[in-house]
Amino acid sequence: MDKSGKNKILKCDFMKKSKMLIAIGLFENTIIFLLNHFINLPDFVVGLGYGIGTGLELVGLYFIKHNNPVMPNWKRKLYKKFNRLSNE
């Protein structure tokens, strides 16, 4: 496979991950909104939920705009650490 084909595959895979971040952010904001509507949640929990959801959306939008599939080492290590913990 030539180099351009490999970059195309990486770009496609990266776009899927970016769209997934946006979808998770929207889902989290929706869940927090519905929970706050039916159950009176503390303001700190609501703000934290909205902040995390909005942060995920913004990160997803940033990665779609800049198309940079290279993840820094510290993020890669953090991702592997959380992935290892979730598999235990």
Order of alpha helices (4+ residues) and beta strands (2+ residues): alpha-alpha-alpha
